């Protein structure tokens, strides 16, 4: 009979919140936002967004990796850490609460491990924060060197090397650098580090049965920090042999994951995964340093050994190697009060909890409700929105039919929920303000659309709104709409990872943008250019029949089935785009009569 793994906990659902409570009682430099259980944010007690005059460094992700990320909050490192549930990305509202709590006029940098959930949720939070006026930059860290270079958009996983990126970014921010420079240093650091892990056991989630996947006498090479399978299961080997394999894999010239060659100077981090005694970690470190020096010809400038990014109670370790230079060493050596870098727990305790900040009250914004009289732009925008929404509702059954062959069969239902929400909410949209209306469309869709589609369309609208706000001083014309579409496409590609040819909604929108820009530059009347570009959107969506999927559930579907139907997401995008274009053209033709 199988039994749940033994844990010193209370309710498994309270593990994360009770961890945070204990953490802030231990370290007087930390506080948390009073928003449990939805909002789980640890932040520096000495930072307030109203007075903070440096770039805020924010990271986070699923819990279960302690001390990451909350244990690295402190002066000289993270300003705030956003904690999700065990192995689950934190929700957008929680990330936004952290951004609002600590981000001052210098802006904030989000450091995100390369997992789809983290990319999307932090990405949407970033776009929302930008729309609220915050300066936000994002750096994605993918330092995994265990698996062959991946196909598609998944990319390399974010592992313990992320902690070194935190330290570099935190020190750069503490030195007073502007946001762009802090982001550049963090991005460069992320490109200099590689990591690989090995484990003797998989982890046990609170309240769940311990897995015996590996079995006696076995170990796993290259598994992830959530217990996901790695590169290979092999017989247990002496740590000397294991360390040699890991170092060779990270430094392999075939994969070229890190720009480290003989003669380079490096930093070494040996990271325990949660269930490994410090003595075993030190043995691994003692073997790794001479191997790096003698076998790989590297100078080891710094060594960090301990548990930095764990996987609950997993027995094993990971090794991270970062190429060092004077700037990186200066950042790593800089003073920090982050408790698990580590630092001492001294000083007086401020109050443990502070209120969760809220966004500005809608009632305080005079122009954010439906105007009593629509101007010409408002009338056209209203008609375009209604036409697009109705077109999606009419296409519901076809979208579901296509999606049943290449996905989970609910694309039409999901899009229809968003369209109906828009039609319901349009009576409250500030239609004379295009930027705010687009922002409200995103909010309507995000409220009712689940899954990846909801997040992607909300990101789409937030990015477009932000762009329109920055370029609408003299009214929103064709050029401004094209710029907004370009910003939306860039945001979806950035956070979702897709691009042209991946069989997604971008395969409709990218051709549309290209034709729209081309026709506007050629001097076409904007509504005419809009209609011509919508034809390119339809053609682009139809062309997805001939594409191999590289994103979403369609990646698991055979090419024969994919060739029988277009991508539902692309067809949905082309449909609402075409409907809007035709109505806009009709409205302008009437005005000309």
C-alpha positions in Angstrom: 0.0 0.0 0.0 1.3 3.5 -0.9 1.4 6.2 1.7 1.9 10.0 1.3 5.5 11.0 1.9 6.3 12.1 5.5 6.4 15.9 5.9 6.7 18.3 8.9 3.7 20.4 7.7 0.1 21.1 8.6 -2.4 21.4 5.7 -0.5 20.8 2.4 -2.4 23.7 0.9 -0.8 26.1 3.5 2.8 25.2 3.0 3.8 28.3 1.0 2.0 30.8 3.2 3.3 29.3 6.4 6.8 29.2 4.9 6.6 33.0 4.2 5.3 33.7 7.7 8.3 31.8 9.2 10.7 33.5 6.8 9.7 37.1 7.8 9.8 36.2 11.5 13.4 35.0 11.0 14.7 37.9 9.0 13.8 41.5 10.0 14.6 42.9 6.6 11.7 41.1 5.0 7.9 41.7 4.8 5.0 40.2 2.9 1.9 41.6 1.3 -1.2 40.9 3.3 -3.1 39.1 0.5 -2.9 35.4 1.4 -3.7 33.0 -0.1 -4.0 34.6 -3.6 -1.1 37.1 -3.2 2.1 35.6 -1.9 4.8 38.3 -2.2 7.9 38.8 -0.1 9.6 42.2 -0.3 12.3 44.3 1.3 11.0 46.0 4.4 13.0 49.1 3.6 11.5 49.7 0.2 8.4 51.6 -0.8 7.4 52.4 -4.3 6.7 56.0 -3.3 10.3 56.6 -2.2 12.5 54.0 -3.8 15.1 55.7 -6.1 16.7 52.6 -7.7 15.7 50.0 -10.2 13.6 47.2 -8.5 14.6 43.7 -9.2 11.7 41.2 -9.1 11.7 37.5 -9.6 9.7 34.5 -8.6 7.9 31.4 -9.8 6.5 28.3 -8.4 7.3 27.4 -4.8 9.2 24.3 -3.7 12.6 25.6 -4.7 13.4 27.3 -1.4 15.4 29.3 -0.5 14.7 30.5 -4.1 13.2 33.0 -4.6 12.1 34.6 -1.4 15.4 33.8 0.4 17.2 36.1 -2.0 15.2 39.2 -1.2 17.4 41.9 0.3 19.5 44.9 -0.4 21.9 44.1 -3.2 19.8 41.3 -4.7 16.0 41.0 -5.2 13.6 43.7 -4.2 10.6 41.4 -4.2 9.9 37.7 -4.8 6.5 36.5 -6.2 5.7 33.0 -4.8 3.3 30.7 -6.7 1.9 27.5 -5.3 4.2 24.4 -5.3 5.6 24.1 -8.8 2.9 26.4 -10.2 3.6 29.8 -11.7 2.3 32.7 -9.6 -0.9 34.4 -10.9 -0.8 37.7 -12.8 -2.5 39.6 -10.0 0.1 38.5 -7.5 3.0 39.6 -9.8 1.3 42.9 -10.4 0.9 43.4 -6.6 4.7 42.9 -6.3 5.4 45.3 -9.1 3.2 48.0 -7.6 4.6 47.6 -4.1 8.2 48.2 -4.9 8.6 49.9 -8.3 9.5 53.6 -8.2 10.3 56.0 -11.0 13.4 54.1 -12.0 11.3 51.1 -13.0 11.7 47.4 -12.4 13.4 44.4 -14.0 11.6 41.1 -14.0 13.9 38.0 -14.0 12.0 35.0 -15.2 13.0 31.4 -15.5 12.2 29.9 -18.9 9.0 28.0 -18.3 5.8 28.7 -20.4 3.6 29.5 -17.4 6.2 31.9 -15.9 6.8 33.6 -19.3 3.1 34.1 -19.9 2.1 35.3 -16.4 5.0 37.5 -15.9 4.6 38.8 -19.5 1.0 39.7 -19.0 1.8 41.4 -15.7 4.6 43.3 -17.4 2.3 44.6 -20.1 -0.4 45.5 -17.5 2.2 47.4 -15.4 3.4 49.2 -18.5 -0.2 50.3 -19.3 -0.3 51.7 -15.8 2.8 53.8 -16.4 5.5 51.7 -14.9 8.8 51.2 -16.6 9.4 47.4 -16.9 12.0 45.3 -18.6 12.2 41.5 -18.6 15.1 39.0 -18.8 14.3 35.3 -19.4 16.9 32.9 -18.0 17.3 29.4 -19.6 20.6 27.9 -18.4 19.8 24.2 -18.7 22.6 22.2 -20.5 21.3 18.7 -20.0 19.2 18.2 -23.1 20.0 18.6 -26.8 19.2 22.0 -28.3 15.3 21.9 -28.3 13.0 22.3 -31.3 10.1 24.6 -31.3 9.6 27.4 -28.7 10.1 25.7 -25.4 13.8 26.5 -25.1 16.2 25.7 -22.3 14.8 25.4 -18.8 15.7 28.0 -16.1 17.7 26.4 -13.3 20.0 27.4 -10.5 22.1 29.7 -12.6 19.2 32.1 -12.3 20.5 32.9 -8.8 23.7 34.2 -10.2 21.8 36.4 -12.5 19.8 37.7 -9.5 23.0 38.7 -7.8 24.5 40.5 -10.8 21.2 42.4 -11.5 20.8 43.3 -7.8 24.3 44.6 -7.5 23.9 46.7 -10.7 20.7 48.2 -9.4 22.2 48.9 -6.0 25.0 50.8 -7.7 22.4 53.2 -9.2 22.5 52.1 -12.8 19.4 52.9 -15.0 16.9 50.2 -16.0 18.3 49.7 -19.5 21.8 49.1 -18.1 20.7 46.8 -15.3 18.7 44.8 -17.8 21.6 44.6 -20.2 23.9 43.3 -17.4 21.4 40.7 -16.3 20.8 39.5 -19.9 24.5 39.2 -20.5 24.9 37.3 -17.2 22.1 34.9 -18.3 24.0 34.2 -21.5 27.2 33.4 -19.6 25.9 30.6 -17.4 25.1 26.9 -17.9 23.6 24.4 -15.5 23.0 20.6 -15.3 21.5 18.6 -12.4 21.7 15.0 -11.3 19.5 13.2 -8.8 19.3 10.1 -6.7 15.6 10.4 -6.1 12.6 12.4 -7.3 10.9 14.9 -5.0 7.7 14.3 -3.0 5.0 17.0 -3.2 3.2 17.8 0.1 0.4 15.3 0.7 1.3 13.1 -2.3 2.8 9.6 -2.5 6.6 9.3 -2.9 7.5 8.2 -6.4 9.8 5.2 -6.9 10.4 6.1 -10.6 14.2 5.7 -10.4 14.3 2.5 -8.3 17.3 1.1 -6.3 20.8 1.6 -7.6 19.8 4.2 -10.2 20.3 7.9 -10.7 19.0 10.4 -13.2 21.0 12.8 -15.3 19.6 16.2 -16.3 16.2 16.1 -14.7 14.4 19.4 -14.0 13.7 21.2 -10.8 10.1 20.0 -10.8 11.1 16.4 -11.0 10.4 16.1 -14.7 12.4 13.4 -16.5 15.9 14.2 -17.6 18.3 13.0 -20.2 19.0 9.5 -18.9 18.5 7.1 -16.0 21.8 5.3 -15.3 23.4 3.1 -12.7 24.6 4.9 -9.6 28.2 6.2 -10.1 30.8 7.6 -7.8 30.5 11.4 -7.5 33.9 11.8 -9.2 32.5 10.2 -12.3 29.3 12.2 -12.1 31.0 15.5 -11.8 33.2 14.8 -14.8 30.1 14.0 -16.9 28.3 17.1 -15.8 31.2 19.4 -16.5 31.8 17.9 -19.9 28.1 18.3 -20.8 28.0 22.0 -19.7 31.2 22.9 -21.5 30.5 20.8 -24.7 31.7 22.6 -27.8 29.1 20.7 -29.8 26.1 22.3 -28.1 28.0 25.6 -27.4 25.6 26.5 -24.6 28.1 28.7 -22.8 30.8 30.8 -24.4 33.6 29.2 -22.2 36.8 27.9 -23.8 40.2 26.9 -22.4 41.8 29.9 -20.7 38.5 31.4 -19.6 37.9 32.5 -16.0 34.7 31.1 -14.4 32.5 31.0 -11.3 31.3 27.7 -10.0 28.1 27.0 -8.1 27.3 23.6 -6.6 23.7 23.6 -5.6 21.9 21.1 -3.4 18.4 20.0 -4.6 16.9 19.8 -1.1 17.8 16.4 0.3 21.6 16.3 -0.1 23.8 16.7 3.0 26.2 19.6 2.9 29.1 17.1 3.1 28.1 15.5 -0.2 27.9 18.9 -1.8 31.3 19.8 -0.6 32.7 16.5 -2.0 31.3 17.4 -5.4 32.8 20.9 -5.1 36.2 19.4 -4.1 36.1 17.3 -7.3 34.8 20.0 -9.6 37.4 22.7 -9.0 40.5 20.7 -9.9 38.7 19.1 -12.9 37.8 22.6 -14.2 41.4 23.7 -13.7 43.3 20.7 -15.0 41.0 19.0 -17.5 39.3 22.0 -18.9 42.0 24.7 -18.6 39.8 27.1 -16.7 40.6 29.6 -13.9 38.0 29.2 -11.1 37.6 32.7 -9.5 34.7 32.1 -7.2 33.0 29.0 -5.7 29.5 28.9 -4.1 28.3 25.7 -2.4 25.0 25.3 -0.7 21.3 24.9 -1.4 20.2 27.8 -3.5 17.4 26.5 -5.8 16.0 23.2 -4.6 13.3 20.8 -5.6 11.6 20.1 -2.3 13.3 17.0 -0.8 15.1 15.8 -3.9 18.4 14.1 -3.3 21.0 15.4 -5.8 22.8 18.5 -6.9 23.3 20.8 -9.9 26.4 22.4 -11.1 26.4 25.9 -12.7 29.4 27.4 -14.5 29.4 31.1 -15.4 32.0 32.9 -17.5 33.6 35.5 -15.3 35.0 39.0 -16.1 35.8 42.0 -13.9 32.3 43.4 -14.0 30.6 40.1 -13.1 33.0 39.5 -10.3 32.4 43.0 -9.0 28.7 42.3 -9.0 29.0 38.9 -7.3 31.3 40.4 -4.6 29.1 43.4 -3.9 27.5 43.6 -0.5 24.0 42.1 0.0 21.6 41.6 2.8 19.7 38.8 1.1 19.5 36.1 3.8 20.4 33.1 1.8 23.4 34.5 -0.1 23.7 34.3 3.0 23.7 37.2 5.5 23.1 37.5 9.2 19.7 38.0 10.7 20.2 41.2 12.7 18.2 44.4 13.2 14.8 45.4 14.6 11.6 43.8 13.2 9.2 46.2 11.5 5.6 45.1 11.2 5.5 41.7 9.3 2.6 42.7 7.0 1.7 45.7 4.9 -1.4 46.2 2.8 -1.6 45.0 -0.8 -1.5 48.1 -3.1 -4.4 48.5 -5.5 -4.5 50.0 -8.9 -5.8 53.6 -9.3 -9.5 53.9 -8.8 -11.5 53.9 -12.0 -13.7 56.6 -10.5 -10.7 58.9 -10.3 -10.3 58.8 -14.1 -12.8 61.1 -15.7 -12.4 59.8 -19.3 -12.7 56.0 -18.6 -16.4 55.5 -19.1 -18.6 55.5 -22.2 -19.0 59.2 -23.3 -22.5 60.6 -23.7 -21.7 61.5 -27.3 -19.5 59.4 -29.6 -17.2 61.3 -32.0 -16.5 60.0 -35.5 -13.6 57.8 -34.3 -15.8 56.4 -31.5 -18.6 55.4 -33.8 -16.3 53.7 -36.2 -14.5 51.9 -33.3 -17.8 50.7 -31.9 -18.9 49.3 -35.2 -15.6 47.5 -35.8 -15.6 46.0 -32.3 -19.2 44.7 -32.7 -18.5 43.3 -36.2 -15.4 41.5 -35.0 -17.1 40.0 -31.9 -20.2 38.8 -33.9 -17.9 37.3 -36.6 -16.2 35.2 -33.9 -19.6 34.1 -32.4 -20.7 33.0 -35.9 -17.5 31.1 -36.4 -17.7 29.2 -33.0 -18.7 25.8 -34.4 -16.2 25.8 -37.2 -13.4 26.8 -34.7 -14.4 24.0 -32.4 -14.5 21.5 -35.2 -11.0 22.4 -36.4 -9.7 22.5 -32.9 -11.1 19.0 -32.2 -8.7 17.7 -34.8 -5.6 19.6 -33.7 -6.2 20.6 -30.1 -8.6 20.1 -27.3 -11.7 21.2 -29.2 -12.6 24.3 -27.3 -11.1 27.2 -29.4 -14.5 28.3 -30.6 -16.1 28.2 -27.2 -13.2 30.1 -25.6 -13.2 32.8 -28.3 -16.9 33.0 -28.2 -16.9 33.7 -24.4 -14.4 36.5 -25.1 -16.6 37.9 -27.9 -19.8 37.9 -25.8 -18.0 39.5 -22.9 -16.9 42.3 -25.3 -20.4 42.8 -26.5 -21.7 43.0 -23.0 -19.0 45.4 -21.8 -18.9 47.7 -24.8 -21.6 49.8 -23.3 -19.0 50.9 -20.7 -16.0 51.3 -23.0 -14.5 54.9 -23.4 -14.9 54.6 -27.2 -13.7 58.1 -27.9 -10.3 57.0 -26.4 -8.9 54.3 -28.7 -6.1 53.4 -26.3 -8.2 52.9 -23.3 -10.9 51.0 -25.3 -8.3 48.5 -26.5 -7.1 48.1 -22.9 -10.7 47.5 -21.8 -11.2 44.9 -24.5 -8.2 43.0 -23.1 -9.7 43.1 -19.6 -13.0 41.8 -20.9 -11.3 38.9 -22.7 -8.9 38.1 -19.8 -11.8 37.9 -17.4 -13.7 35.1 -19.2 -11.2 33.3 -21.5 -9.2 30.6 -19.9 -6.0 28.9 -20.9 -3.3 30.3 -23.2 -5.7 32.1 -25.5 -7.0 34.4 -22.8 -3.5 35.4 -21.7 -2.2 35.9 -25.2 -5.1 38.1 -26.2 -4.9 40.1 -23.0 -1.1 40.6 -23.7 -2.1 41.6 -27.3 -4.5 44.3 -26.1 -2.3 45.6 -23.3 0.7 46.0 -25.7 -1.5 47.7 -28.3 -3.0 50.1 -25.7 0.4 51.1 -24.4 1.6 51.8 -27.9 -1.5 53.9 -28.8 -1.1 55.9 -25.6 2.5 56.8 -26.6 1.6 57.9 -30.1 -1.9 59.4 -30.0 -1.2 63.0 -29.2 -2.8 64.1 -32.4 -5.4 61.4 -32.8 -5.2 57.7 -33.8 -4.7 57.3 -37.6 -3.8 54.4 -39.8 -0.1 54.7 -39.0 -0.8 54.6 -35.3 -3.0 51.5 -35.6 -0.3 49.8 -37.6 2.3 50.6 -34.9 -0.1 49.2 -32.3 -0.5 46.0 -34.3 3.3 45.7 -34.5 3.6 46.2 -30.8 1.0 43.5 -30.1 2.7 41.0 -32.4 6.1 41.7 -30.8 4.6 41.2 -27.3 2.9 37.9 -28.2 6.1 36.6 -29.8 8.2 37.7 -26.8 6.1 36.1 -24.1 4.6 33.2 -26.0 7.8 32.4 -28.0 6.1 31.9 -31.4 6.9 33.6 -34.7 6.0 33.3 -38.3 5.6 29.7 -39.5 4.8 28.2 -36.1 1.2 27.6 -36.9 -0.4 30.2 -34.5 -2.5 33.3 -34.7 0.7 35.2 -35.7 0.6 33.5 -39.1 -2.5 35.6 -39.8 -1.4 38.8 -38.1 2.2 39.1 -39.3 1.2 39.0 -43.1 -1.6 41.5 -42.3 0.8 43.9 -40.7 3.3 43.6 -43.5 0.7 44.4 -46.1 -0.9 47.2 -44.0 2.5 48.9 -43.6 3.3 48.4 -47.3 0.0 50.0 -48.5 0.1 52.9 -46.0 3.7 53.7 -47.1 2.5 53.6 -50.7 -0.1 56.3 -49.9 -3.2 54.2 -49.8 -6.2 55.5 -47.9 -6.1 53.8 -44.5 -9.4 52.0 -44.7 -8.5 50.6 -48.1 -5.1 49.5 -46.8 -7.0 47.8 -43.8 -9.2 45.8 -46.2 -6.3 44.7 -48.4 -4.3 43.7 -45.3 -7.3 41.6 -44.1 -7.1 39.6 -47.3 -3.4 38.8 -46.3 -4.6 37.8 -42.9 -7.1 35.3 -44.4 -4.5 33.9 -46.7 -2.0 33.6 -43.9 -4.4 31.7 -41.8 -5.3 29.3 -44.6 -1.6 28.7 -45.2 -1.2 27.2 -41.8 -2.5 23.9 -43.3 0.9 23.5 -44.8 2.9 24.3 -41.6 4.2 21.9 -38.9 3.1 23.1 -35.5 5.8 24.3 -33.1 3.7 25.7 -30.3 0.7 24.5 -28.3 -1.1 21.1 -28.3 -0.8 20.9 -32.1 2.9 20.0 -31.7 1.7 16.4 -30.7 -0.5 16.0 -33.8 0.7 14.2 -37.0 1.4 16.3 -40.1 -1.3 14.4 -42.0 -4.0 15.6 -39.6 -2.6 19.1 -39.5 -2.7 19.4 -43.3 -6.5 18.8 -43.2 -7.4 21.9 -41.3 -6.1 25.4 -40.8 -4.9 26.5 -37.3 -8.0 27.6 -35.4 -6.3 30.4 -33.6 -5.0 31.8 -36.9 -8.5 31.6 -38.5 -10.1 33.3 -35.5 -7.6 36.2 -35.7 -8.1 36.5 -39.5 -11.9 36.5 -39.0 -12.2 39.3 -36.5 -9.5 41.3 -38.4 -11.4 40.9 -41.7 -14.7 41.8 -40.1 -13.3 45.0 -38.6 -11.7 46.0 -41.8 -14.9 45.6 -43.9 -16.9 47.7 -41.4 -14.3 50.4 -41.2 -14.2 50.6 -45.0 -18.0 50.7 -45.2 -18.2 53.5 -42.7 -15.6 55.6 -44.6 -17.4 55.0 -47.9 -20.7 56.3 -46.4 -18.9 59.4 -45.1 -17.6 60.1 -48.6 -21.1 59.9 -50.2 
